[in-house]
């Protein structure tokens, strides 16, 4: 599957809709907020804060990892709007640790009815 423009949360109102009354999953790396949408495909929004990750190269690395993990699991996440937020220690972790963390989040979301 590809990560297309329709799989991205782009507008403030879309983010606000997720923030209104979200379900959430947390671990030591990420907080993931999600909510059912009226579409038949998932959409991803990223909030990788400069406060929690100072260097732009590290922030961009996190974004690439999250997008790739989302793209690989798009078929499991049908009909959800998802916002991923990083924690202050996330950027130091190994890529494999981050991918496993995200996989646990995707599994929790996919089990949601």
N, CA, C and O atoms as a GROMACS GRO file, in nm:
protein
  452
    1UNK      N    1   0.084  -0.119   0.000
    1UNK     CA    2   0.000   0.000   0.000
    1UNK      C    3   0.088   0.125   0.000
    1UNK      O    4   0.202   0.123   0.046
    2UNK      N    5   0.032   0.233  -0.052
    2UNK     CA    6   0.104   0.359  -0.053
    2UNK      C    7   0.047   0.454   0.050
    2UNK      O    8  -0.069   0.443   0.090
    3UNK      N    9   0.130   0.546   0.092
    3UNK     CA   10   0.088   0.652   0.183
    3UNK      C   11   0.052   0.772   0.097
    3UNK      O   12   0.139   0.848   0.055
    4UNK      N   13  -0.077   0.788   0.071
    4UNK     CA   14  -0.124   0.892  -0.020
    4UNK      C   15  -0.174   1.014   0.056
    4UNK      O   16  -0.184   1.013   0.179
    5UNK      N   17  -0.204   1.116  -0.018
    5UNK     CA   18  -0.251   1.240   0.042
    5UNK      C   19  -0.382   1.221   0.118
    5UNK      O   20  -0.404   1.285   0.220
    6UNK      N   21  -0.469   1.133   0.069
    6UNK     CA   22  -0.596   1.111   0.140
    6UNK      C   23  -0.577   1.031   0.269
    6UNK      O   24  -0.671   1.018   0.347
    7UNK      N   25  -0.457   0.978   0.292
    7UNK     CA   26  -0.426   0.908   0.417
    7UNK      C   27  -0.363   1.000   0.521
    7UNK      O   28  -0.312   0.953   0.623
    8UNK      N   29  -0.365   1.130   0.495
    8UNK     CA   30  -0.304   1.226   0.587
    8UNK      C   31  -0.410   1.317   0.646
    8UNK      O   32  -0.504   1.357   0.577
    9UNK      N   33  -0.395   1.351   0.772
    9UNK     CA   34  -0.476   1.456   0.832
    9UNK      C   35  -0.406   1.586   0.799
    9UNK      O   36  -0.291   1.607   0.839
   10UNK      N   37  -0.473   1.673   0.728
   10UNK     CA   38  -0.408   1.796   0.681
   10UNK      C   39  -0.467   1.922   0.743
   10UNK      O   40  -0.396   2.020   0.765
   11UNK      N   41  -0.596   1.919   0.771
   11UNK     CA   42  -0.665   2.039   0.816
   11UNK      C   43  -0.679   2.046   0.967
   11UNK      O   44  -0.687   1.943   1.034
   12UNK      N   45  -0.680   2.166   1.019
   12UNK     CA   46  -0.695   2.187   1.163
   12UNK      C   47  -0.825   2.125   1.214
   12UNK      O   48  -0.828   2.068   1.323
   13UNK      N   49  -0.932   2.137   1.136
   13UNK     CA   50  -1.061   2.083   1.181
   13UNK      C   51  -1.055   1.930   1.193
   13UNK      O   52  -1.124   1.873   1.278
   14UNK      N   53  -0.975   1.864   1.110
   14UNK     CA   54  -0.959   1.719   1.119
   14UNK      C   55  -0.884   1.681   1.247
   14UNK      O   56  -0.921   1.586   1.316
   15UNK      N   57  -0.779   1.757   1.278
   15UNK     CA   58  -0.706   1.734   1.402
   15UNK      C   59  -0.796   1.761   1.522
   15UNK      O   60  -0.798   1.684   1.618
   16UNK      N   61  -0.871   1.872   1.516
   16UNK     CA   62  -0.961   1.908   1.626
   16UNK      C   63  -1.065   1.800   1.650
   16UNK      O   64  -1.102   1.774   1.765
   17UNK      N   65  -1.113   1.739   1.544
   17UNK     CA   66  -1.212   1.632   1.556
   17UNK      C   67  -1.154   1.514   1.636
   17UNK      O   68  -1.223   1.454   1.718
   18UNK      N   69  -1.027   1.482   1.610
   18UNK     CA   70  -0.962   1.372   1.684
   18UNK      C   71  -0.940   1.413   1.830
   18UNK      O   72  -0.954   1.331   1.921
   19UNK      N   73  -0.904   1.539   1.853
   19UNK     CA   74  -0.876   1.587   1.989
   19UNK      C   75  -1.002   1.605   2.073
   19UNK      O   76  -0.991   1.614   2.196
   20UNK      N   77  -1.119   1.612   2.011
   20UNK     CA   78  -1.243   1.636   2.086
   20UNK      C   79  -1.268   1.532   2.194
   20UNK      O   80  -1.280   1.566   2.312
   21UNK      N   81  -1.276   1.408   2.156
   21UNK     CA   82  -1.305   1.302   2.252
   21UNK      C   83  -1.234   1.174   2.207
   21UNK      O   84  -1.300   1.078   2.168
   22UNK      N   85  -1.101   1.173   2.214
   22UNK     CA   86  -1.027   1.061   2.154
   22UNK      C   87  -1.017   0.940   2.246
   22UNK      O   88  -1.031   0.949   2.368
   23UNK      N   89  -0.993   0.828   2.182
   23UNK     CA   90  -0.945   0.710   2.255
   23UNK      C   91  -0.795   0.719   2.243
   23UNK      O   92  -0.744   0.778   2.148
   24UNK      N   93  -0.723   0.662   2.340
   24UNK     CA   94  -0.578   0.677   2.335
   24UNK      C   95  -0.507   0.551   2.380
   24UNK      O   96  -0.558   0.472   2.458
   25UNK      N   97  -0.387   0.536   2.327
   25UNK     CA   98  -0.295   0.433   2.375
   25UNK      C   99  -0.163   0.503   2.402
   25UNK      O  100  -0.123   0.594   2.329
   26UNK      N  101  -0.096   0.459   2.507
   26UNK     CA  102   0.031   0.522   2.547
   26UNK      C  103   0.135   0.414   2.576
   26UNK      O  104   0.103   0.303   2.616
   27UNK      N  105   0.258   0.451   2.554
   27UNK     CA  106   0.371   0.375   2.605
   27UNK      C  107   0.486   0.473   2.628
   27UNK      O  108   0.465   0.594   2.626
   28UNK      N  109   0.605   0.422   2.648
   28UNK     CA  110   0.717   0.510   2.682
   28UNK      C  111   0.765   0.594   2.563
   28UNK      O  112   0.840   0.690   2.582
   29UNK      N  113   0.724   0.559   2.442
   29UNK     CA  114   0.770   0.630   2.323
   29UNK      C  115   0.667   0.725   2.262
   29UNK      O  116   0.701   0.836   2.221
   30UNK      N  117   0.542   0.680   2.255
   30UNK     CA  118   0.440   0.757   2.185
   30UNK      C  119   0.309   0.760   2.262
   30UNK      O  120   0.279   0.671   2.341
   31UNK      N  121   0.233   0.865   2.238
   31UNK     CA  122   0.092   0.870   2.273
   31UNK      C  123   0.017   0.874   2.141
   31UNK      O  124   0.044   0.958   2.056
   32UNK      N  125  -0.076   0.782   2.125
   32UNK     CA  126  -0.152   0.775   2.001
   32UNK      C  127  -0.299   0.802   2.033
   32UNK      O  128  -0.361   0.729   2.111
   33UNK      N  129  -0.353   0.906   1.972
   33UNK     CA  130  -0.494   0.940   1.986
   33UNK      C  131  -0.564   0.893   1.859
   33UNK      O  132  -0.511   0.909   1.749
   34UNK      N  133  -0.682   0.835   1.874
   34UNK     CA  134  -0.753   0.788   1.756
   34UNK      C  135  -0.903   0.797   1.775
   34UNK      O  136  -0.954   0.801   1.887
   35UNK      N  137  -0.970   0.801   1.664
   35UNK     CA  138  -1.115   0.813   1.663
   35UNK      C  139  -1.167   0.756   1.532
   35UNK      O  140  -1.102   0.769   1.428
   36UNK      N  141  -1.282   0.693   1.537
   36UNK     CA  142  -1.345   0.642   1.414
   36UNK      C  143  -1.376   0.757   1.321
   36UNK      O  144  -1.413   0.865   1.366
   37UNK      N  145  -1.361   0.735   1.191
   37UNK     CA  146  -1.404   0.835   1.094
   37UNK      C  147  -1.511   0.776   1.004
   37UNK      O  148  -1.539   0.656   1.011
   38UNK      N  149  -1.570   0.858   0.922
   38UNK     CA  150  -1.679   0.813   0.836
   38UNK      C  151  -1.628   0.755   0.704
   38UNK      O  152  -1.707   0.714   0.619
   39UNK      N  153  -1.499   0.753   0.686
   39UNK     CA  154  -1.440   0.704   0.563
   39UNK      C  155  -1.402   0.556   0.579
   39UNK      O  156  -1.405   0.501   0.689
   40UNK      N  157  -1.368   0.495   0.470
   40UNK     CA  158  -1.331   0.353   0.472
   40UNK      C  159  -1.180   0.335   0.471
   40UNK      O  160  -1.130   0.226   0.442
   41UNK      N  161  -1.107   0.440   0.501
   41UNK     CA  162  -0.961   0.433   0.502
   41UNK      C  163  -0.909   0.513   0.621
   41UNK      O  164  -0.974   0.607   0.667
   42UNK      N  165  -0.790   0.476   0.672
   42UNK     CA  166  -0.734   0.547   0.787
   42UNK      C  167  -0.661   0.674   0.744
   42UNK      O  168  -0.616   0.686   0.630
   43UNK      N  169  -0.650   0.768   0.837
   43UNK     CA  170  -0.574   0.891   0.812
   43UNK      C  171  -0.480   0.915   0.930
   43UNK      O  172  -0.517   0.891   1.045
   44UNK      N  173  -0.360   0.961   0.900
   44UNK     CA  174  -0.256   0.980   1.000
   44UNK      C  175  -0.218   1.127   1.012
   44UNK      O  176  -0.200   1.196   0.912
   45UNK      N  177  -0.207   1.173   1.136
   45UNK     CA  178  -0.155   1.306   1.164
   45UNK      C  179  -0.038   1.292   1.261
   45UNK      O  180  -0.041   1.209   1.352
   46UNK      N  181   0.064   1.374   1.241
   46UNK     CA  182   0.183   1.367   1.326
   46UNK      C  183   0.201   1.497   1.403
   46UNK      O  184   0.187   1.606   1.347
   47UNK      N  185   0.233   1.485   1.530
   47UNK     CA  186   0.271   1.601   1.610
   47UNK      C  187   0.402   1.564   1.678
   47UNK      O  188   0.404   1.506   1.787
   48UNK      N  189   0.511   1.598   1.612
   48UNK     CA  190   0.644   1.569   1.663
   48UNK      C  191   0.700   1.702   1.712
   48UNK      O  192   0.746   1.784   1.632
   49UNK      N  193   0.697   1.723   1.841
   49UNK     CA  194   0.726   1.856   1.895
   49UNK      C  195   0.875   1.886   1.905
   49UNK      O  196   0.957   1.799   1.935
   50UNK      N  197   0.906   2.011   1.878
   50UNK     CA  198   1.042   2.060   1.888
   50UNK      C  199   1.088   2.060   2.034
   50UNK      O  200   1.206   2.044   2.062
   51UNK      N  201   0.994   2.078   2.124
   51UNK     CA  202   1.026   2.078   2.266
   51UNK      C  203   1.079   1.941   2.311
   51UNK      O  204   1.171   1.933   2.393
   52UNK      N  205   1.020   1.834   2.256
   52UNK     CA  206   1.061   1.699   2.294
   52UNK      C  207   1.173   1.643   2.208
   52UNK      O  208   1.232   1.540   2.244
   53UNK      N  209   1.204   1.707   2.098
   53UNK     CA  210   1.306   1.657   2.006
   53UNK      C  211   1.370   1.777   1.936
   53UNK      O  212   1.317   1.824   1.836
   54UNK      N  213   1.480   1.825   1.988
   54UNK     CA  214   1.539   1.952   1.944
   54UNK      C  215   1.589   1.953   1.800
   54UNK      O  216   1.564   2.050   1.727
   55UNK      N  217   1.657   1.850   1.758
   55UNK     CA  218   1.720   1.850   1.626
   55UNK      C  219   1.621   1.812   1.515
   55UNK      O  220   1.549   1.713   1.526
   56UNK      N  221   1.620   1.891   1.409
   56UNK     CA  222   1.529   1.866   1.296
   56UNK      C  223   1.555   1.730   1.233
   56UNK      O  224   1.461   1.662   1.190
   57UNK      N  225   1.679   1.689   1.226
   57UNK     CA  226   1.712   1.560   1.165
   57UNK      C  227   1.650   1.445   1.244
   57UNK      O  228   1.604   1.347   1.186
   58UNK      N  229   1.649   1.458   1.376
   58UNK     CA  230   1.587   1.355   1.463
   58UNK      C  231   1.435   1.355   1.447
   58UNK      O  232   1.373   1.249   1.442
   59UNK      N  233   1.375   1.476   1.438
   59UNK     CA  234   1.230   1.486   1.419
   59UNK      C  235   1.190   1.424   1.285
   59UNK      O  236   1.091   1.351   1.276
   60UNK      N  237   1.266   1.454   1.182
   60UNK     CA  238   1.237   1.398   1.049
   60UNK      C  239   1.252   1.247   1.047
   60UNK      O  240   1.174   1.178   0.981
   61UNK      N  241   1.350   1.195   1.118
   61UNK     CA  242   1.368   1.050   1.129
   61UNK      C  243   1.246   0.986   1.193
   61UNK      O  244   1.196   0.885   1.144
   62UNK      N  245   1.197   1.047   1.303
   62UNK     CA  246   1.077   0.994   1.369
   62UNK      C  247   0.957   0.994   1.274
   62UNK      O  248   0.882   0.897   1.268
   63UNK      N  249   0.941   1.102   1.200
   63UNK     CA  250   0.828   1.111   1.106
   63UNK      C  251   0.837   1.002   0.999
   63UNK      O  252   0.737   0.940   0.966
   64UNK      N  253   0.956   0.980   0.946
   64UNK     CA  254   0.974   0.875   0.845
   64UNK      C  255   0.940   0.737   0.901
   64UNK      O  256   0.873   0.658   0.834
   65UNK      N  257   0.985   0.710   1.022
   65UNK     CA  258   0.959   0.580   1.085
   65UNK      C  259   0.809   0.561   1.106
   65UNK      O  260   0.754   0.454   1.077
   66UNK      N  261   0.742   0.664   1.157
   66UNK     CA  262   0.598   0.654   1.184
   66UNK      C  263   0.520   0.636   1.055
   66UNK      O  264   0.432   0.550   1.047
   67UNK      N  265   0.552   0.715   0.953
   67UNK     CA  266   0.481   0.704   0.825
   67UNK      C  267   0.499   0.566   0.762
   67UNK      O  268   0.404   0.507   0.711
   68UNK      N  269   0.621   0.515   0.767
   68UNK     CA  270   0.648   0.384   0.708
   68UNK      C  271   0.575   0.273   0.783
   68UNK      O  272   0.519   0.183   0.721
   69UNK      N  273   0.574   0.280   0.914
   69UNK     CA  274   0.502   0.182   0.994
   69UNK      C  275   0.352   0.190   0.965
   69UNK      O  276   0.286   0.087   0.950
   70UNK      N  277   0.299   0.311   0.956
   70UNK     CA  278   0.157   0.330   0.922
   70UNK      C  279   0.127   0.272   0.784
   70UNK      O  280   0.028   0.201   0.766
   71UNK      N  281   0.213   0.304   0.688
   71UNK     CA  282   0.192   0.256   0.551
   71UNK      C  283   0.188   0.104   0.545
   71UNK      O  284   0.108   0.046   0.471
   72UNK      N  285   0.276   0.038   0.623
   72UNK     CA  286   0.280  -0.108   0.623
   72UNK      C  287   0.159  -0.171   0.690
   72UNK      O  288   0.130  -0.288   0.668
   73UNK      N  289   0.088  -0.094   0.772
   73UNK     CA  290  -0.027  -0.148   0.847
   73UNK      C  291  -0.159  -0.081   0.809
   73UNK      O  292  -0.257  -0.091   0.882
   74UNK      N  293  -0.161  -0.014   0.696
   74UNK     CA  294  -0.280   0.060   0.653
   74UNK      C  295  -0.403  -0.029   0.643
   74UNK      O  296  -0.514   0.014   0.676
   75UNK      N  297  -0.387  -0.151   0.597
   75UNK     CA  298  -0.502  -0.240   0.577
   75UNK      C  299  -0.568  -0.280   0.709
   75UNK      O  300  -0.686  -0.313   0.711
   76UNK      N  301  -0.494  -0.278   0.819
   76UNK     CA  302  -0.549  -0.314   0.951
   76UNK      C  303  -0.626  -0.201   1.016
   76UNK      O  304  -0.710  -0.225   1.103
   77UNK      N  305  -0.600  -0.078   0.975
   77UNK     CA  306  -0.649   0.040   1.048
   77UNK      C  307  -0.768   0.107   0.981
   77UNK      O  308  -0.787   0.228   0.997
   78UNK      N  309  -0.847   0.034   0.909
   78UNK     CA  310  -0.958   0.093   0.832
   78UNK      C  311  -1.049   0.180   0.917
   78UNK      O  312  -1.091   0.141   1.026
   79UNK      N  313  -1.079   0.299   0.864
   79UNK     CA  314  -1.180   0.384   0.925
   79UNK      C  315  -1.141   0.455   1.053
   79UNK      O  316  -1.228   0.482   1.135
   80UNK      N  317  -1.014   0.486   1.073
   80UNK     CA  318  -0.971   0.560   1.192
   80UNK      C  319  -0.890   0.684   1.154
   80UNK      O  320  -0.811   0.682   1.059
   81UNK      N  321  -0.911   0.790   1.230
   81UNK     CA  322  -0.822   0.905   1.224
   81UNK      C  323  -0.726   0.892   1.340
   81UNK      O  324  -0.770   0.873   1.454
   82UNK      N  325  -0.598   0.901   1.313
   82UNK     CA  326  -0.495   0.872   1.414
   82UNK      C  327  -0.398   0.990   1.422
   82UNK      O  328  -0.353   1.042   1.320
   83UNK      N  329  -0.368   1.031   1.545
   83UNK     CA  330  -0.268   1.135   1.567
   83UNK      C  331  -0.161   1.077   1.659
   83UNK      O  332  -0.192   1.026   1.767
   84UNK      N  333  -0.035   1.084   1.616
   84UNK     CA  334   0.078   1.030   1.693
   84UNK      C  335   0.158   1.146   1.751
   84UNK      O  336   0.197   1.238   1.679
   85UNK      N  337   0.181   1.141   1.883
   85UNK     CA  338   0.261   1.241   1.952
   85UNK      C  339   0.383   1.173   2.011
   85UNK      O  340   0.374   1.061   2.061
   86UNK      N  341   0.498   1.241   2.004
   86UNK     CA  342   0.620   1.182   2.059
   86UNK      C  343   0.641   1.222   2.205
   86UNK      O  344   0.585   1.321   2.252
   87UNK      N  345   0.721   1.143   2.274
   87UNK     CA  346   0.759   1.176   2.411
   87UNK      C  347   0.904   1.225   2.410
   87UNK      O  348   0.972   1.214   2.308
   88UNK      N  349   0.949   1.280   2.520
   88UNK     CA  350   1.081   1.345   2.523
   88UNK      C  351   1.199   1.250   2.508
   88UNK      O  352   1.309   1.295   2.477
   89UNK      N  353   1.179   1.120   2.529
   89UNK     CA  354   1.291   1.025   2.516
   89UNK      C  355   1.285   0.945   2.385
   89UNK      O  356   1.372   0.862   2.360
   90UNK      N  357   1.185   0.967   2.305
   90UNK     CA  358   1.162   0.886   2.186
   90UNK      C  359   1.277   0.892   2.086
   90UNK      O  360   1.316   0.788   2.031
   91UNK      N  361   1.332   1.009   2.062
   91UNK     CA  362   1.432   1.026   1.956
   91UNK      C  363   1.561   0.949   1.983
   91UNK      O  364   1.637   0.924   1.889
   92UNK      N  365   1.588   0.912   2.107
   92UNK     CA  366   1.710   0.837   2.140
   92UNK      C  367   1.700   0.689   2.111
   92UNK      O  368   1.802   0.620   2.104
   93UNK      N  369   1.580   0.638   2.095
   93UNK     CA  370   1.561   0.494   2.081
   93UNK      C  371   1.599   0.443   1.943
   93UNK      O  372   1.599   0.516   1.844
   94UNK      N  373   1.631   0.316   1.941
   94UNK     CA  374   1.666   0.246   1.819
   94UNK      C  375   1.542   0.235   1.729
   94UNK      O  376   1.430   0.230   1.780
   95UNK      N  377   1.562   0.230   1.600
   95UNK     CA  378   1.452   0.222   1.505
   95UNK      C  379   1.365   0.100   1.530
   95UNK      O  380   1.242   0.109   1.524
   96UNK      N  381   1.426  -0.014   1.559
   96UNK     CA  382   1.350  -0.137   1.583
   96UNK      C  383   1.259  -0.123   1.705
   96UNK      O  384   1.146  -0.173   1.703
   97UNK      N  385   1.306  -0.057   1.809
   97UNK     CA  386   1.224  -0.034   1.929
   97UNK      C  387   1.103   0.051   1.894
   97UNK      O  388   0.992   0.024   1.940
   98UNK      N  389   1.123   0.154   1.814
   98UNK     CA  390   1.014   0.242   1.775
   98UNK      C  391   0.912   0.169   1.687
   98UNK      O  392   0.791   0.189   1.703
   99UNK      N  393   0.959   0.088   1.597
   99UNK     CA  394   0.869   0.012   1.509
   99UNK      C  395   0.785  -0.085   1.590
   99UNK      O  396   0.665  -0.099   1.566
  100UNK      N  397   0.846  -0.153   1.686
  100UNK     CA  398   0.770  -0.246   1.771
  100UNK      C  399   0.667  -0.172   1.855
  100UNK      O  400   0.556  -0.221   1.874
  101UNK      N  401   0.704  -0.057   1.906
  101UNK     CA  402   0.612   0.025   1.983
  101UNK      C  403   0.491   0.065   1.899
  101UNK      O  404   0.377   0.052   1.943
  102UNK      N  405   0.517   0.113   1.778
  102UNK     CA  406   0.408   0.153   1.689
  102UNK      C  407   0.321   0.034   1.651
  102UNK      O  408   0.199   0.046   1.640
  103UNK      N  409   0.383  -0.081   1.631
  103UNK     CA  410   0.307  -0.202   1.597
  103UNK      C  411   0.208  -0.237   1.706
  103UNK      O  412   0.094  -0.276   1.678
  104UNK      N  413   0.250  -0.222   1.833
  104UNK     CA  414   0.157  -0.248   1.944
  104UNK      C  415   0.039  -0.152   1.941
  104UNK      O  416  -0.074  -0.190   1.968
  105UNK      N  417   0.067  -0.025   1.907
  105UNK     CA  418  -0.042   0.073   1.896
  105UNK      C  419  -0.137   0.037   1.782
  105UNK      O  420  -0.258   0.042   1.800
  106UNK      N  421  -0.083   0.000   1.667
  106UNK     CA  422  -0.168  -0.033   1.552
  106UNK      C  423  -0.255  -0.153   1.584
  106UNK      O  424  -0.372  -0.156   1.545
  107UNK      N  425  -0.201  -0.252   1.655
  107UNK     CA  426  -0.279  -0.370   1.692
  107UNK      C  427  -0.394  -0.332   1.783
  107UNK      O  428  -0.506  -0.379   1.764
  108UNK      N  429  -0.367  -0.248   1.883
  108UNK     CA  430  -0.473  -0.202   1.975
  108UNK      C  431  -0.583  -0.128   1.900
  108UNK      O  432  -0.701  -0.149   1.926
  109UNK      N  433  -0.544  -0.044   1.806
  109UNK     CA  434  -0.642   0.033   1.729
  109UNK      C  435  -0.723  -0.060   1.638
  109UNK      O  436  -0.844  -0.043   1.626
  110UNK      N  437  -0.658  -0.156   1.576
  110UNK     CA  438  -0.728  -0.246   1.484
  110UNK      C  439  -0.829  -0.334   1.557
  110UNK      O  440  -0.928  -0.376   1.497
  111UNK      N  441  -0.807  -0.362   1.684
  111UNK     CA  442  -0.902  -0.443   1.763
  111UNK      C  443  -1.024  -0.362   1.805
  111UNK      O  444  -1.125  -0.419   1.844
  112UNK      N  445  -1.014  -0.230   1.796
  112UNK     CA  446  -1.124  -0.141   1.833
  112UNK      C  447  -1.237  -0.154   1.731
  112UNK      O  448  -1.212  -0.150   1.610
  113UNK      N  449  -1.356  -0.170   1.778
  113UNK     CA  450  -1.474  -0.182   1.689
  113UNK      C  451  -1.541  -0.049   1.672
  113UNK      O  452  -1.642  -0.040   1.601
   0.00000   0.00000   0.00000
